[in-house]
Amino acid sequence: MEDGEFLVLLGPTGAGKTTTLRVIAGLERQDTGDVIFDGQVMNQAPPAERDVAFVFQQYSLYPTMTVYDNLAFPLRAPSRRIAEDEIRRRVEEAAEKLRIHHLLSRKTGHLSGGEMQRVAIGRAIVRRPRIFLMDEPLSNLDAKLREALRVELQHLQKSQGSTTLFVTHDQIEALTMADRIVVLNKGQVVQIGTPEEIYDHPATIFVAQLVGTPRINLLQARREDSTIYIEDSTVHVSIPQGAVLPPVLQLGIRPEDIILSEQGTFQGEIVLTEPLGAETVIHVRSGRQTFVSLVTGLSNLRIKEAVRFDLRSEHFHYFDKAGHRIPVPQVPAMAGAESSSPSTREPAPRASERIEP
């Protein structure tokens, strides 16, 4: 991690995210390798000497204490020797930032889940540690509160310049909050990159399916000469110029790269629509294959209605049989565009543009 960076560990349950945090904090000992802070090997240092603040998923507050005393507790350790006036200043400053100033005199056992999570985060903030370790701190909250706290955590981290390692299985949290994302699977680092790199250039099928809502279309395909044929459909596209592809491959197409258009090259039938308010997910069957598309706003398309569509081939993702990305030259062309009228539709926004912070 870089100093002052907001790094997110993203992966499914059992990937090793929490174990990684516990090793860094000194709560568990790694089998091999070193934990290094600013060039100093910390392998033998106990947790108290590592100067990390750990925000747990289950809050871990003292229910018989007031919010004020919970926030002040880590500062009152004899080894810190912090004056009570300074403790009060730090507590009130953290409470103000987290909007829990009105709760300082209340016992934490009488707080809501969102309020308890704010207190848990505040208890870490007052410490001013070398590194913040956050273990899915928003996962127990409802969607609206989770979104609000996501924004607040981002603001706090940027304004304080704190070094933060944040664990989540929620790809929206990772995309909207991270400076960089580390994708973990079964204890292995699969890919490290910015949110844009993870979304636009996934290293494996696992990463491609983990990030993006709705999920990427993953289609079995075959190459014959200079053409790629998608199995169980009438859809076929040209191979990008200069690309070297195997005879059998898997093709990934993001839903926003399937463009419904009256002048579209390919034909299909609507089998399902999922209105989400700002967007609508459209399921289109072509042959025996179903393609998931994403359109802006509410759609008036109906089930069994015939539609035409194009594919943004410059955003295709190519994977081999083992699921690893096949690099290809980027060609700015829409699949089928050479045989159809130019589309007047505006380009679909990429994930980094669509997701609100």
Residue, then its C-alpha position, 0 to 999 in steps of 0.5 A: m500500500e502507498d502512504g495515504e492510499f484507500l486500498v480495497l480488498l475485494g472478493p467473495t466469502g472465504a477469499g482470505k480478506t479478513t485473515t489478511l487484515r488480522v495478519i496485518a494487525g498482528l492478531e494472527r501470524q502468517d506462515t511465510g512472508d513479512v509484514i512491513f510498515d515503512g520499511q520496518v519488519m513487524n512480524q514479532a511486534p504485538p498488536a498494541e505496538r503496530d498502531v493500527a485501528f481495526v473497525f470490525q463488522q460487528y461494531s465491538l462496542y461497550p454497551t454499558m458505556t456512553v458514546y463519549d466514553n466509547l470514543a474516548f476509551p482508546l485514548r485513555a490507555p496509560s501508555r498514551r498519556i493524553a490529557e483529558d482536554e485533548i481527549r475531549r477535543r478529539v472525541e467532539e471533532a470525530a463526533e461532529k464529522l460523523r454526525i453523532h454529536h447529539l448521541l455522546s451522552r447516550k449508552t451504545g446499547h440503545l443505538s441503532g445499527g447505523e449509529m453503532q457503526r458510526v461510533a465504531i468508525g469514530r473510535a478508530i478515527v480518534r486514534r490517528p493510527r498508522i493504518f485503518l483496517m476496516d472489515e466490511p463495516l457497512s455490510n450490516l446496514d440498510a442500502k440507504l444508510r450504506e450509501a450515505l456512510r460510503v460517501e462520508l468514509q470517502h470524504l473523511q479518508k481524503s480530508q485526513g489523508s489516512t492510509t486505509l485498508f478496506v475489506t468488502h465483498d460488495q463490488i459497488e463499494a470497491l468501485t466507488m471508494a477505492d484508489r486501487i482494488v486488490v481482487l482476492n480469490k481462495g487466498q490468491v491475489v488475482q488482480i491489482g488495479t484502479p477501479e477503471e482497470i479492474y472493470d475495463h480490463p479484467a485479468t480473468i473471468f472471475v474478475a469480470q463476473l465479480v465486478g459489474t451490475p448487471r453481470i457481464n455476458l459470458l458467451q461460448a464462441r468459436r473462431e473460424d478464419s477472421t470471424i467469431y461465431i457466438e454459440d447458439s445464436t445468429v450473432h457473428v463478428s469480425i476478429p479485431q485486426g492484429a488479434v491472435l485468438p484460439p479456435v475456441l474461446q469465451l467472449g465477455i460483453r458488458p450489458e451497456d455494450i449491447i446497444l438496442s437500435e432500430q438500425g441494429t445489425f442483429q435481431g432478437e426477441i425480448v424475453l424479460t425486462e427489469p425496470l430499475g428506475a434510472e436504468t432498465v435491464i433488457h434480456v434479448r434472445s437471439g437464436r437460443q442465446t440470451f443477451v443482457s442489455l442495459v438501457t437508460g431510463l424506463s423502457n416501453l419494450r414488451i416481452k416477445e417484442a422483436v428488436r434489433f441490436d448492435l455490439r460495441s466490439e471495441h469493449f469486448h473481453y476475450f478469454d481462453k478456455a482456462g478463463h484468462r484474458i487474451p490481450v487484443p488490439q483496441v479497434p474503435a468500431m461497432a460490431g456489424a456497423e459496416s453493414s448497417s447505418p451509423s447509430t445515432r445513439e450516444p455511447a453507453p456510460r462506462a461503470s465509473e461514470r454510471i455509479e454514483p459516489 
